[in-house]
Amino acid sequence: MQYLFLALAIVWTITLLYVVFLINKQKQLETLVHELQQRLDWESGD
């Protein structure tokens, strides 16, 4: 029973870390796209 709890805890930890990783990746992507759009706007506006 003890091992089952440990296994569940490990799975939960990995899942949470993966979700956090995906969220961070998504935010980085949005920031990158936003910066590229600003750069393009700035170049076309010049």
FIDO-443585 format. One line per 5 residues: number of its first residue (from 1); their letters; for each residue x, y, z of N, C-alpha, C, O. Coordinates in steps of 0.02 Angstrom, whole numbers, plus 50000, padded with zeros to 5 digits. Example, Ala and Ser with C-alpha at 12.3 -4.5 7.8 and 13.67 -1.06 7.14 Angstrom:
<recs>
1 = AS = 50660/49716/50390/50615/49775/50390/50660/49835/50390/50712/49834/50423 | 50642/49888/50354/50684/49947/50357/50645/50002/50394/50670/50057/50402
</recs>
This chain:
<recs>
1 = MQYLF = 50042/49940/50000/50000/50000/50000/50044/50062/50000/50028/50112/49967 | 50098/50059/50037/50145/50115/50042/50175/50132/49974/50182/50191/49957 | 50192/50080/49936/50222/50090/49870/50172/50121/49821/50191/50161/49778 | 50109/50102/49827/50057/50129/49784/50052/50204/49794/50047/50242/49746 | 50053/50226/49857/50049/50297/49873/50109/50334/49845/50103/50388/49817
6 = LALAI = 50167/50303/49852/50229/50332/49826/50226/50340/49750/50244/50391/49722 | 50202/50287/49717/50195/50289/49644/50147/50344/49623/50162/50381/49575 | 50092/50350/49656/50043/50403/49641/50074/50472/49651/50064/50517/49610 | 50111/50480/49705/50143/50544/49719/50192/50563/49664/50195/50620/49642 | 50230/50514/49641/50279/50526/49587/50243/50545/49523/50263/50592/49489
11 = VWTIT = 50191/50508/49506/50152/50522/49445/50123/50592/49448/50125/50630/49399 | 50095/50611/49505/50065/50677/49513/50118/50732/49505/50106/50782/49472 | 50176/50721/49535/50230/50770/49531/50252/50780/49459/50260/50837/49436 | 50262/50725/49423/50283/50729/49353/50230/50765/49311/50246/50807/49269 | 50167/50748/49323/50112/50779/49286/50111/50854/49298/50104/50894/49251
16 = LLYVV = 50116/50875/49361/50115/50946/49377/50174/50982/49345/50166/51036/49317 | 50233/50952/49349/50292/50983/49319/50283/50990/49244/50302/51041/49214 | 50254/50939/49212/50243/50940/49140/50194/50996/49121/50205/51032/49072 | 50141/51002/49160/50091/51055/49147/50123/51124/49154/50112/51168/49112 | 50162/51134/49207/50196/51198/49217/50243/51212/49159/50247/51268/49134
21 = FLINK = 50279/51160/49138/50325/51166/49081/50288/51188/49018/50312/51232/48982 | 50231/51157/49005/50192/51174/48945/50167/51246/48949/50168/51282/48899 | 50144/51267/49008/50118/51335/49017/50174/51386/49005/50164/51436/48971 | 50233/51372/49032/50290/51417/49023/50309/51420/48949/50324/51474/48923 | 50309/51364/48915/50326/51361/48844/50276/51404/48804/50296/51441/48760
26 = QKQLE = 50212/51397/48821/50160/51434/48787/50170/51509/48796/50164/51548/48749 | 50187/51530/48858/50198/51601/48872/50258/51628/48834/50257/51683/48807 | 50311/51588/48832/50371/51608/48795/50355/51617/48721/50379/51665/48690 | 50316/51572/48694/50296/51575/48624/50256/51638/48610/50268/51673/48561 | 50208/51653/48654/50167/51713/48646/50210/51776/48649/50200/51823/48611
31 = TLVHE = 50257/51777/48696/50301/51835/48703/50343/51844/48640/50352/51899/48616 | 50369/51788/48614/50410/51790/48554/50369/51817/48495/50393/51860/48458 | 50309/51791/48486/50265/51813/48432/50250/51887/48440/50251/51925/48391 | 50236/51908/48500/50221/51978/48514/50280/52023/48496/50271/52075/48465 | 50340/52002/48515/50400/52041/48499/50411/52045/48424/50429/52098/48397
36 = LQQRL = 50401/51989/48389/50409/51988/48317/50359/52035/48283/50376/52071/48237 | 50296/52035/48307/50245/52078/48279/50264/52152/48290/50256/52193/48245 | 50288/52168/48350/50309/52237/48364/50366/52257/48318/50366/52313/48292 | 50413/52213/48307/50470/52227/48264/50447/52239/48192/50471/52285/48159 | 50401/52197/48169/50375/52205/48101/50337/52270/48095/50344/52305/48045
41 = DWESG = 50296/52287/48144/50259/52350/48144/50307/52409/48142/50296/52457/48105 | 50360/52404/48182/50408/52459/48186/50445/52467/48119/50457/52524/48097 | 50462/52411/48087/50497/52415/48023/50452/52442/47968/50474/52482/47927 | 50391/52420/47966/50345/52442/47913/50324/52515/47924/50309/52551/47877 | 50324/52536/47988/50304/52605/48004/50359/52654/47988/50346/52714/47980
46 = D = 50420/52630/47983/50477/52675/47971/50478/52702/47900/50523/52740/47883
</recs>
